[in-house]
Amino acid sequence: MGVLKSIKQLPLWVKIFIGMGLGILMGLVAVWTSLEKFTIDWIKPWGNIFLKLLKLIAVPLIFVSLVKGISSLSNISKLSRIGLKAIVIYLATTLIATTIGLGLVNLIQPGNVFPEARQAEYRERFLDDISDKQLFADEMKDQGPLYFFEDMIPENIVFAAGDNSRMLQIIFFAILFAIALVLVPEKNVRVVKQFFDGLNDIILKIIDLIMRFAPIGVFALMAGLIVDFSGDSELFSALGMYMLTAILGLMLLITLFYPLLIRVFAGIRTKDFFRGILPAQLVAFSTSSSAATLPVTLKQVTNEFRVSRTVANFVLPVGVTINMDGTSCYQAVAAVFIAQVFGMDLTLSQQLSIVLLATLASIGSPGVPGGSIVMLIVVLTSVGIPVEGLALILGVDRPIDMLRTVVNITGDSTVASIVAKSEGDLGYVAGQHMGPASDQSL
């Protein structure tokens, strides 16, 4: 009983970290003892259940949090100011992340050490996956220059709410609904605001209940991942330099770039930043989904950094859709790596095009596992790099996807804190945990 009580008293991030470690160990034991089928049939499904629970709450959380956050503003001008700041900072960090990836891949040149004998083998292995994604990318390329804005408007909000890849449409409708709520006289919408206040409390409680299952879910996801990749050790070896380059770029963003930004512009100490965001990072790593991690990110940013809910409820959902620093860094590395493997010397203008295209493509990347692969096809074709080269990296995309999701949600948290600081809505006190933030702006 004493041991169980001690475990219950552990911080959430410790429980998740223990679950992750035990999941890796379980996966390795399953591989060594030929228990792969048992792991896939009886353990991995619990991880999928956890992931589905997080995705289940993502859409209602985004809608309700945006409506509550915006409707609590006393004027629309503050909304436009917060939105402009968030978008500008998101785009700036994405450009920097892409440039870091491009610099590293040109410095290390991982494509020059890739064995030529493996190229045909990998192309054949992943031919079907590439063909499916190529068709989708071709459809996107055929769209007009304003397609991004056109696609932002949902024809049917119920249909949009049933598809987690249409987060931008949900955000648009939520903002439109909330602005109307602000513009209508207070006496006419008082009941509606009270309804959303209660609904927000219910959703937050659901998140608390789901997160109690997080250590088990992470354990199952990691065990399943180890089993899935048990037969690809040769692939990992051949792509070692590519993976090292991509991981190095992503780790630079997590350990240096964001801590520096949040220290300088929000005044949050580095150790407090890492301690506060770690639970969200661990969930992001195990789920590979920014959208699924949003409930945890929102909770940590408001509880640990004391970002007001007004700012967090607006900036974080928007970040899930348009802030993909990890994705843009990875796309720069992957595009140049494939070009190096095929012996292509990219010109300065082509590499600058990759920076711009990776930045723009990352805005439209769905916040779901593997969504960035489709956008990478757009980048490759735009600068004349053979799309077939995707076969060289597709097999190791999932582990890198896990880490770039960590980058994405860390960037979201950083920008939300910076915007809150600029608005006077950051209640952070160095070294002090103060519980959930109130809306200082109200």
Secondary structure, 3 states (H helix, E strand, C coil): CHHHHHHHCCCHHHHHHHHHHHHHHHHHHHHHCCCHHHHHHHHHHHHHHHHHHHHHHHHHHHHHHHHHHHHCCCCHHHHHHHHHHHHHHHHHHHHHHHHHHHHHHHHHCHHHHCCCHHHHHHHHHCHHHHHHHHHHHHHHHCCCCCHHHHHHCCCCHHHHHCCHHHHHHHHHHHHHHHHHHHHCCHHHHHHHHHHHHHHHHHHHHHHHHHHCCHHHHHHHHHHHHHHHCCCCHHHHHHCHHHHHHHHHHHHHHHHHHHHHHHHHHHCCCHHHHHHHHHHHHHHHHHHCCHHHHHHHHHHHHHHHCCECHHHHHHHHHHHHHHCCHHHHHHHHHHHHHHHHHCCCCCCHHHHHHHHHHHHHHHHCCCCCCCHHHHHHHHHHHHCCCCHHHHHHHHCCHHHHHHHHHHHHHHHHHHHHHHHHHHCCCECCECCECCCCCCCCCC
